[in-house]
């Protein structure tokens, strides 16, 4: 789960990280008031969306009067900002962060990420801030400083000092950078974050200041972090994924036209690959899990049908914990209650498979059945091509 910049900064502030003064605004009038409230001679109006590269897309505007702040807010609010991370659809701007400007002497990069392979928090820092980490790694690899945290010991002060020295800092800045690095680590650890990035981290008037910040969190840990769950902004999420997650389904939206309902992440990935091999494009990844009741299967159909691009639905179930007759009942329930007005291919295998196939033959004769994954993918792609020819 991602959060906005201003929310990430509020979390960092609880652990003593320094940052420019700022305030949230939902209207041009409120934005101008925030600027006068903050004081100073110049302000930055920042679009609050879940994406990086906002500046390049026109989502960060420097203003030198409260009238300019109001005008910038007028231009941004209610618009969709398109960056290379949002895709062509962009993301809606419904709130702004008004922040004082600070003189910048140096720009640094500081990032924390959870390395699941190593089962450790990894820290990456660079003396070349202001660029994306991929650019830094490609253009200035020698500037990168790396460290990992032993989960049993936590981050040690000597590690933070090594990073600070690696960034080329000296004098009083070393101690302030150490405090910043350790504070970021504690925020990362205490709130079950999966990514924390400060870019740029700047040196200004003898201080180390977080100028911009992004944070993501492990959704599997949100049950014990209600204060983080409250920061969720559904307007920034794919509505298909929001609909599914609110119903306890594991769903990732894609760009194709073949909707997929599958149990097990491995089988789901294999099914998506097979669809691609046969010349089709999957519309989603959806794992209904091991204990799929008829009601859960029907919910999965509703989630898939949220995507208006879907022209064909493929159900692929290998029943171990699950039961094919439950899945078949769910398919029938979906046809009757949800309304599946498109080709539907079902492949069942495993526990109670004969009973499941019998239910489909009796109650849903229009369903196309398949015995293997390849047969199911071939049938789905053929059905899609037929639907496309009919539409043409």
C-alpha positions as CSV (number, residue, x, y, z in Angstrom):
1,X,0.0,0.0,0.0
2,X,1.3,3.4,-1.0
3,X,0.7,6.7,0.9
4,X,1.1,10.3,-0.1
5,X,4.2,12.4,0.4
6,X,2.7,14.6,3.1
7,X,1.6,11.4,5.0
8,X,5.1,9.9,4.8
9,X,6.5,13.2,6.1
10,X,4.2,13.2,9.1
11,X,5.4,9.7,10.0
12,X,9.1,10.8,9.6
13,X,8.5,13.8,11.8
14,X,7.5,11.5,14.7
15,X,11.1,10.2,14.6
16,X,12.8,13.6,14.4
17,X,13.5,13.8,10.7
18,X,13.8,17.5,9.6
19,X,11.8,18.7,6.6
20,X,10.4,22.0,5.2
21,X,7.3,23.5,6.7
22,X,4.2,22.6,4.8
23,X,0.4,22.3,4.9
24,X,-2.3,20.4,3.0
25,X,-4.8,22.1,0.8
26,X,-8.0,21.0,-1.0
27,X,-8.9,24.2,-2.8
28,X,-7.1,27.2,-4.3
29,X,-8.2,29.5,-1.4
30,X,-6.9,27.0,1.1
31,X,-3.7,26.7,-0.8
32,X,-3.2,30.5,-0.7
33,X,-4.0,30.6,3.0
34,X,-1.4,27.8,3.7
35,X,1.2,29.9,1.9
36,X,0.6,32.9,4.1
37,X,0.4,30.7,7.2
38,X,3.8,29.1,6.4
39,X,5.4,32.5,5.6
40,X,8.4,33.3,3.5
41,X,8.8,34.6,0.0
42,X,8.4,31.4,-2.2
43,X,6.5,28.1,-2.0
44,X,6.2,24.9,-3.8
45,X,2.8,23.6,-4.8
46,X,3.0,19.8,-5.0
47,X,0.3,17.5,-6.5
48,X,-0.3,14.6,-4.1
49,X,-0.7,11.4,-6.1
50,X,0.8,8.0,-5.7
51,X,3.6,8.4,-8.3
52,X,7.1,9.6,-8.7
53,X,8.3,11.9,-11.5
54,X,5.7,14.5,-10.6
55,X,8.0,17.4,-11.4
56,X,8.7,16.3,-14.9
57,X,4.9,16.0,-15.5
58,X,4.1,19.5,-14.3
59,X,2.8,18.4,-10.9
60,X,5.3,20.5,-8.9
61,X,5.1,24.3,-9.3
62,X,7.3,27.0,-7.8
63,X,5.4,30.1,-6.8
64,X,6.5,33.5,-5.5
65,X,3.2,35.0,-4.2
66,X,0.0,33.7,-2.7
67,X,-1.8,34.6,-5.9
68,X,0.5,32.4,-7.8
69,X,-0.1,29.6,-5.3
70,X,-3.9,30.0,-5.8
71,X,-3.4,30.0,-9.6
72,X,-1.2,26.9,-9.5
73,X,-3.8,25.1,-7.3
74,X,-6.5,26.1,-9.7
75,X,-4.6,24.4,-12.6
76,X,-3.8,21.2,-10.7
77,X,-6.9,20.3,-8.6
78,X,-9.3,18.0,-10.4
79,X,-6.9,17.2,-13.2
80,X,-5.2,13.9,-14.0
81,X,-1.5,13.9,-13.8
82,X,0.2,11.6,-16.3
83,X,3.7,10.4,-15.4
84,X,5.8,7.5,-16.8
85,X,4.7,5.6,-13.6
86,X,1.0,6.2,-13.8
87,X,0.4,5.0,-17.4
88,X,-1.6,6.9,-20.0
89,X,-4.7,7.1,-17.7
90,X,-2.9,9.3,-15.1
91,X,-4.0,9.8,-11.5
92,X,-6.5,12.3,-10.2
93,X,-5.2,15.2,-8.1
94,X,-7.6,15.9,-5.3
95,X,-5.2,17.4,-2.7
96,X,-2.1,19.5,-2.7
97,X,0.8,20.0,-0.4
98,X,2.1,23.6,0.0
99,X,5.7,23.7,1.2
100,X,8.3,26.4,1.9
101,X,11.3,26.5,-0.4
102,X,14.8,25.9,1.1
103,X,18.2,26.8,-0.3
104,X,19.9,23.6,-1.6
105,X,23.6,23.1,-1.1
106,X,23.8,19.4,-1.9
107,X,21.3,16.8,-3.1
108,X,21.6,13.2,-1.7
109,X,19.6,10.0,-2.1
110,X,18.5,7.7,0.8
111,X,16.4,4.6,0.3
112,X,15.3,1.6,2.5
113,X,13.8,-1.5,1.0
114,X,12.8,-4.9,2.3
115,X,14.9,-7.6,0.5
116,X,12.7,-10.6,0.7
117,X,15.4,-12.9,-0.7
118,X,18.0,-11.9,2.0
119,X,15.2,-11.4,4.6
120,X,16.8,-8.1,5.6
121,X,16.3,-4.4,5.3
122,X,18.7,-3.1,2.7
123,X,19.8,0.6,2.6
124,X,21.0,2.3,-0.5
125,X,22.4,5.8,-0.4
126,X,24.1,8.1,-3.0
127,X,25.8,11.4,-3.1
128,X,23.9,12.1,-6.3
129,X,20.3,12.9,-5.4
130,X,17.5,14.3,-7.5
131,X,17.6,11.4,-9.9
132,X,15.7,8.1,-9.8
133,X,17.8,5.3,-8.3
134,X,17.9,3.4,-11.6
135,X,19.5,6.4,-13.2
136,X,22.0,6.8,-10.4
137,X,22.9,3.1,-10.6
138,X,23.4,3.4,-14.4
139,X,25.1,6.8,-14.6
140,X,27.0,7.1,-11.3
141,X,27.4,3.6,-9.8
142,X,30.4,4.6,-7.8
143,X,28.3,7.0,-5.8
144,X,26.2,4.2,-4.3
145,X,26.6,3.2,-0.7
146,X,25.0,0.0,0.4
147,X,24.3,-1.6,3.8
148,X,22.1,-4.4,5.2
149,X,20.6,-4.6,8.7
150,X,20.8,-7.8,10.8
151,X,17.2,-8.4,11.9
152,X,18.4,-9.7,15.3
153,X,20.5,-6.6,16.1
154,X,18.7,-3.8,14.2
155,X,20.6,-1.0,12.6
156,X,23.7,0.1,14.5
157,X,25.0,3.6,14.8
158,X,28.3,2.6,13.2
159,X,26.5,1.6,10.1
160,X,24.7,4.9,9.9
161,X,28.1,6.7,10.3
162,X,29.7,4.6,7.5
163,X,26.8,5.6,5.2
164,X,27.2,9.3,6.2
165,X,30.9,9.2,5.5
166,X,30.2,7.4,2.2
167,X,28.1,10.3,1.2
168,X,31.0,12.6,1.6
169,X,29.6,14.5,4.6
170,X,31.8,15.9,7.3
171,X,31.8,18.0,10.4
172,X,28.5,18.6,12.2
173,X,26.6,17.1,9.2
174,X,27.8,13.6,10.1
175,X,25.9,13.6,13.3
176,X,22.8,15.0,11.8
177,X,22.9,12.5,8.9
178,X,23.3,9.7,11.4
179,X,20.2,10.8,13.3
180,X,18.3,11.0,10.0
181,X,19.3,7.6,8.8
182,X,18.6,5.9,12.2
183,X,15.2,7.8,12.4
184,X,14.3,6.5,8.9
185,X,15.2,3.0,9.9
186,X,13.0,3.2,13.0
187,X,10.0,4.5,10.9
188,X,10.6,1.7,8.4
189,X,10.7,-1.0,11.2
190,X,8.0,0.3,13.5
191,X,5.4,0.7,10.7
192,X,6.1,-2.5,8.7
193,X,7.2,-0.5,5.6
194,X,8.4,-2.3,2.5
195,X,10.0,0.8,0.9
196,X,11.1,4.3,2.1
197,X,12.8,6.7,-0.2
198,X,13.9,10.2,0.4
199,X,14.9,11.8,-2.9
200,X,16.4,14.3,-2.6
201,X,17.7,14.4,0.9
202,X,19.3,17.9,0.9
203,X,22.0,19.8,2.8
204,X,20.7,23.3,3.6
205,X,22.2,25.8,6.0
206,X,24.0,23.2,8.0
207,X,20.9,20.9,8.3
208,X,20.0,17.6,6.6
209,X,16.4,17.9,5.3
210,X,14.0,15.5,3.7
211,X,12.8,17.4,0.6
212,X,10.6,14.6,-0.8
213,X,9.6,11.2,0.5
214,X,7.8,8.1,-0.7
215,X,6.7,5.1,1.4
216,X,5.0,1.8,0.7
217,X,3.8,-0.8,3.3
218,X,3.3,-4.5,3.5
219,X,-0.4,-5.1,3.1
220,X,-0.1,-8.4,5.0
221,X,0.9,-6.4,8.1
222,X,-1.9,-3.8,8.0
223,X,-4.1,-5.8,10.4
224,X,-1.6,-4.8,13.2
225,X,-1.1,-1.2,11.8
226,X,-4.6,0.4,11.9
227,X,-3.0,3.8,11.9
228,X,-1.4,3.0,8.5
229,X,-4.6,1.5,7.1
230,X,-6.3,4.8,7.8
231,X,-3.9,6.5,5.4
232,X,-5.1,4.5,2.4
233,X,-6.4,6.7,-0.5
234,X,-8.6,4.5,-2.7
235,X,-8.9,7.2,-5.3
236,X,-5.3,6.6,-6.2
237,X,-5.7,2.8,-6.7
238,X,-6.9,0.8,-9.7
239,X,-10.7,0.5,-9.0
240,X,-10.6,-3.1,-10.1
241,X,-8.0,-4.0,-7.5
242,X,-9.8,-1.9,-4.9
243,X,-13.1,-3.8,-5.5
244,X,-11.3,-7.1,-5.3
245,X,-9.2,-6.4,-2.2
246,X,-12.2,-5.1,-0.3
247,X,-13.7,-8.6,-0.8
248,X,-10.6,-10.4,0.2
249,X,-9.4,-11.4,-3.3
250,X,-5.9,-11.3,-4.6
251,X,-6.2,-9.4,-7.8
252,X,-3.8,-7.5,-10.1
253,X,-5.2,-5.7,-13.1
254,X,-3.6,-6.1,-16.6
255,X,-4.4,-4.8,-20.0
256,X,-5.8,-7.7,-21.9
257,X,-9.3,-9.0,-22.7
258,X,-9.3,-12.5,-21.2
259,X,-10.4,-12.4,-17.6
260,X,-8.9,-15.1,-15.4
261,X,-10.2,-16.8,-12.2
262,X,-7.7,-19.3,-10.8
263,X,-6.7,-20.8,-7.5
264,X,-3.0,-20.7,-6.6
265,X,-0.4,-18.1,-7.6
266,X,1.8,-20.6,-9.4
267,X,-1.1,-21.9,-11.5
268,X,-2.3,-18.4,-12.1
269,X,1.2,-17.4,-13.5
270,X,1.3,-20.5,-15.7
271,X,-2.2,-19.7,-17.0
272,X,-1.2,-16.2,-17.9
273,X,1.9,-17.5,-19.7
274,X,-0.1,-20.1,-21.6
275,X,-2.7,-17.4,-22.7
276,X,0.2,-15.3,-24.0
277,X,1.8,-18.3,-25.8
278,X,-1.5,-18.9,-27.6
279,X,-1.6,-15.3,-28.8
280,X,-4.0,-13.8,-26.2
281,X,-3.6,-11.1,-23.5
282,X,-4.8,-11.7,-19.9
283,X,-6.9,-9.0,-18.3
284,X,-5.9,-9.8,-14.8
285,X,-4.2,-12.0,-12.2
286,X,-6.9,-13.3,-9.7
287,X,-6.1,-16.0,-7.2
288,X,-9.3,-17.1,-5.3
289,X,-7.3,-19.1,-2.8
290,X,-7.7,-22.6,-1.4
291,X,-11.1,-22.6,0.2
292,X,-13.3,-21.2,-2.5
293,X,-17.0,-21.5,-1.6
294,X,-19.6,-20.9,-4.3
295,X,-20.1,-17.4,-2.8
296,X,-16.4,-16.6,-3.2
297,X,-16.3,-17.8,-6.8
298,X,-19.3,-15.6,-7.5
299,X,-17.4,-12.6,-5.9
300,X,-14.5,-13.4,-8.2
301,X,-16.7,-13.1,-11.3
302,X,-18.0,-9.8,-10.1
303,X,-14.4,-8.6,-9.6
304,X,-13.4,-9.7,-13.1
305,X,-16.5,-8.1,-14.7
306,X,-15.5,-4.7,-13.2
307,X,-13.1,-4.5,-16.1
308,X,-15.1,-3.4,-19.1
309,X,-12.3,-4.6,-21.5
310,X,-13.0,-8.3,-20.6
311,X,-14.6,-10.2,-23.5
312,X,-13.9,-13.8,-22.4
313,X,-13.5,-15.4,-18.9
314,X,-11.3,-18.4,-18.2
315,X,-11.7,-20.4,-15.0
316,X,-8.8,-22.7,-14.2
317,X,-9.0,-24.7,-10.9
318,X,-6.8,-27.4,-9.6
319,X,-8.7,-28.6,-6.5
320,X,-6.5,-29.9,-3.6
321,X,-7.9,-28.1,-0.6
322,X,-10.6,-26.9,-2.9
323,X,-13.4,-28.9,-4.4
324,X,-14.4,-28.8,-8.1
325,X,-18.1,-29.2,-7.2
326,X,-18.0,-26.0,-5.1
327,X,-16.3,-24.2,-7.9
328,X,-18.9,-25.5,-10.4
329,X,-21.7,-24.3,-8.1
330,X,-20.0,-20.9,-7.9
331,X,-19.9,-20.7,-11.7
332,X,-23.6,-21.5,-11.9
333,X,-24.3,-18.9,-9.2
334,X,-22.4,-16.3,-11.0
335,X,-24.2,-17.0,-14.3
336,X,-27.6,-16.8,-12.6
337,X,-26.9,-13.8,-10.3
338,X,-24.1,-11.8,-11.8
339,X,-25.0,-12.3,-15.4
340,X,-22.0,-13.6,-17.5
341,X,-22.9,-12.5,-21.0
342,X,-19.7,-13.6,-22.7
343,X,-17.9,-16.8,-23.6
344,X,-16.9,-18.8,-20.4
345,X,-14.2,-21.5,-20.4
346,X,-13.9,-23.7,-17.4
347,X,-11.1,-26.2,-16.7
348,X,-11.5,-28.3,-13.6
349,X,-9.0,-30.9,-12.2
350,X,-8.6,-32.6,-8.8
351,X,-11.0,-33.3,-5.9
352,X,-14.6,-34.0,-7.0
353,X,-13.8,-33.2,-10.6
354,X,-16.4,-35.6,-12.0
355,X,-19.1,-34.1,-9.8
356,X,-18.1,-30.6,-10.8
357,X,-18.2,-31.4,-14.5
358,X,-21.6,-33.0,-14.0
359,X,-23.0,-29.8,-12.4
360,X,-21.8,-27.7,-15.3
361,X,-23.3,-30.1,-17.9
362,X,-26.6,-30.0,-16.1
363,X,-26.9,-26.4,-15.0
364,X,-24.7,-24.5,-17.3
365,X,-24.6,-26.2,-20.7
366,X,-23.3,-23.1,-22.5
367,X,-20.0,-23.2,-20.6
368,X,-17.0,-24.4,-22.7
369,X,-15.1,-27.1,-20.7
370,X,-11.5,-28.1,-21.1
371,X,-9.4,-30.9,-19.7
372,X,-5.9,-29.3,-19.8
373,X,-4.5,-25.9,-19.3
374,X,-3.4,-25.7,-22.9
375,X,-6.9,-26.7,-24.1
376,X,-8.4,-24.0,-21.9
377,X,-6.0,-21.3,-23.2
378,X,-6.6,-22.3,-26.8
379,X,-10.4,-22.2,-26.3
380,X,-10.2,-18.8,-24.6
381,X,-8.1,-17.2,-27.4
382,X,-10.4,-18.7,-30.0
383,X,-13.5,-17.4,-28.2
384,X,-11.9,-14.0,-28.0
385,X,-11.1,-13.9,-31.7
386,X,-14.6,-15.0,-32.6
387,X,-16.0,-12.2,-30.4
388,X,-13.8,-9.6,-32.0
389,X,-14.9,-10.7,-35.5
390,X,-18.5,-10.5,-34.5
391,X,-18.0,-7.0,-33.1
392,X,-16.3,-5.9,-36.3
